[in-house]
Amino acid sequence: MRFRAVLTGASGGIGRAMAVALAPHCDSLVLVGRDKARLSPIDGKSFLLGADITTAQGRDAVASASPGINLLINNAGVSEFVAFAAQSDASMERIFAVNVLAPMQLTRRLLPALLAQPAAMVVNVGSVMGYLGYPGCAAYSASKFALRGFTEALRRELADTRVRAMYLAPRTTRTAMNGAALDALNAELGNAADAPEAVALQLMSFLEKPAAERLIGMPEALFARINQLAPALVDAALRRQLPIIRRHLAKEATP
């Protein structure tokens, strides 16, 4: 299948790697980022669009730039590693605006164009934390749970159409979004972190063999499934990690 694609959050990290992997399979590729100066062209097929998709004007700009779209990848996201008691209202609101409301509203804006195609896909890039709430990531985890719920509901609502809604869930990935404290925590706990290029390869495999969802990486994918079936087991494991997590949260909070 050849794509006429829109990719949000394309300016760096996972988004940039996805753009590079996706471009050879596209007849057109709209790369969307809030700051156009941070976007880089992939080839002659890519169109760079500076747009804030948390605004109606930004979503309209995306729609105007992508006629005939048959693939939407909602990849833009933000996070904060912080104790919930110390997290600001503004931070929580921003996380939900970018991670949940923007992909929902952009998908709705582009849905008529997607439905007009012989086949189309919406891929919402979530996280393993959309299955597994993690201390220090309460708002981020909640936003990815919400994005997964939206994907599931949309998939069922569109089940008799030619549009597929899919959820891609990376584990920790080596990007600037993590921050030093979270990187240090993952290193101390021995948690694996994937390169953005590895996530991009998983995306391409996901597009070749579409499914409702794909979790990336073991044992994180297994833990996510265990959490759905026997959450008390995961509760106990994370409780043992709490002193370490809190130590790194304290470092993050230190000015």
WOMO-V289541 format. One record per residue. N is the residue number from 1. PSI is psi in whole degrees, 0 to 359 (none if undefined). D_LAST is the distance of its C-alpha to the last C-alpha in whole Angstrom. Layout:
# WOMO-V289541
N_PSI_D_LAST ; N_PSI_D_LAST
This chain:
# WOMO-V289541
1_133_50 ; 2_144_49 ; 3_147_46 ; 4_98_45 ; 5_152_42 ; 6_129_39 ; 7_117_35 ; 8_161_32 ; 9_41_29 ; 10_6_30 ; 11_347_28 ; 12_176_27 ; 13_229_26 ; 14_319_29 ; 15_315_30 ; 16_317_31 ; 17_321_33 ; 18_319_34 ; 19_315_36 ; 20_317_37 ; 21_325_39 ; 22_327_40 ; 23_316_42 ; 24_345_45 ; 25_10_46 ; 26_142_45 ; 27_335_48 ; 28_148_45 ; 29_112_41 ; 30_117_39 ; 31_119_35 ; 32_132_33 ; 33_154_29 ; 34_323_28 ; 35_105_27 ; 36_330_31 ; 37_337_30 ; 38_354_28 ; 39_145_31 ; 40_134_33 ; 41_147_37 ; 42_310_39 ; 43_192_42 ; 44_347_45 ; 45_345_44 ; 46_143_41 ; 47_125_40 ; 48_127_36 ; 49_114_35 ; 50_112_32 ; 51_140_32 ; 52_104_30 ; 53_359_31 ; 54_357_30 ; 55_153_32 ; 56_323_36 ; 57_320_36 ; 58_319_34 ; 59_324_36 ; 60_322_40 ; 61_320_39 ; 62_314_38 ; 63_319_42 ; 64_330_43 ; 65_357_42 ; 66_58_43 ; 67_144_47 ; 68_19_49 ; 69_138_45 ; 70_6_46 ; 71_122_43 ; 72_123_39 ; 73_107_36 ; 74_92_33 ; 75_340_30 ; 76_136_28 ; 77_157_25 ; 78_160_21 ; 79_167_19 ; 80_127_15 ; 81_105_14 ; 82_145_13 ; 83_135_15 ; 84_321_17 ; 85_338_17 ; 86_357_13 ; 87_138_15 ; 88_157_16 ; 89_319_19 ; 90_320_19 ; 91_315_17 ; 92_318_20 ; 93_320_23 ; 94_317_22 ; 95_316_22 ; 96_326_25 ; 97_315_26 ; 98_316_26 ; 99_336_27 ; 100_298_29 ; 101_318_31 ; 102_311_31 ; 103_324_33 ; 104_312_35 ; 105_324_36 ; 106_319_36 ; 107_315_39 ; 108_320_41 ; 109_324_41 ; 110_356_42 ; 111_319_44 ; 112_319_48 ; 113_320_48 ; 114_317_47 ; 115_339_50 ; 116_352_52 ; 117_157_52 ; 118_330_54 ; 119_144_51 ; 120_160_47 ; 121_146_44 ; 122_120_40 ; 123_116_38 ; 124_120_34 ; 125_108_32 ; 126_233_30 ; 127_157_28 ; 128_336_29 ; 129_359_27 ; 130_356_30 ; 131_341_32 ; 132_96_29 ; 133_134_26 ; 134_137_23 ; 135_139_21 ; 136_355_17 ; 137_38_19 ; 138_309_21 ; 139_318_21 ; 140_313_22 ; 141_314_25 ; 142_321_26 ; 143_323_26 ; 144_329_28 ; 145_315_30 ; 146_318_31 ; 147_322_32 ; 148_319_34 ; 149_320_36 ; 150_315_37 ; 151_316_38 ; 152_314_40 ; 153_318_42 ; 154_318_42 ; 155_318_44 ; 156_325_46 ; 157_329_47 ; 158_14_48 ; 159_332_50 ; 160_20_53 ; 161_185_52 ; 162_15_51 ; 163_128_47 ; 164_134_45 ; 165_127_42 ; 166_149_40 ; 167_119_36 ; 168_125_35 ; 169_91_32 ; 170_158_30 ; 171_196_28 ; 172_132_25 ; 173_146_25 ; 174_89_24 ; 175_166_22 ; 176_342_19 ; 177_334_18 ; 178_315_17 ; 179_159_14 ; 180_319_13 ; 181_317_13 ; 182_322_16 ; 183_318_18 ; 184_320_17 ; 185_312_18 ; 186_321_21 ; 187_316_22 ; 188_322_22 ; 189_351_24 ; 190_24_26 ; 191_133_26 ; 192_151_28 ; 193_127_26 ; 194_152_29 ; 195_148_29 ; 196_326_29 ; 197_328_33 ; 198_321_34 ; 199_320_33 ; 200_321_35 ; 201_322_38 ; 202_323_38 ; 203_314_38 ; 204_321_41 ; 205_321_42 ; 206_320_41 ; 207_327_43 ; 208_325_46 ; 209_77_47 ; 210_143_45 ; 211_174_44 ; 212_320_42 ; 213_159_39 ; 214_125_38 ; 215_136_35 ; 216_126_34 ; 217_138_34 ; 218_145_35 ; 219_5_34 ; 220_319_32 ; 221_321_35 ; 222_316_36 ; 223_321_34 ; 224_319_34 ; 225_319_37 ; 226_321_37 ; 227_328_35 ; 228_328_37 ; 229_323_40 ; 230_71_39 ; 231_335_35 ; 232_328_35 ; 233_318_35 ; 234_323_32 ; 235_313_31 ; 236_319_32 ; 237_317_30 ; 238_330_27 ; 239_322_27 ; 240_334_27 ; 241_351_24 ; 242_317_22 ; 243_321_21 ; 244_314_19 ; 245_316_18 ; 246_326_16 ; 247_318_15 ; 248_328_13 ; 249_322_12 ; 250_323_10 ; 251_322_9 ; 252_324_8 ; 253_346_6 ; 254_125_4 ; 255_none_0
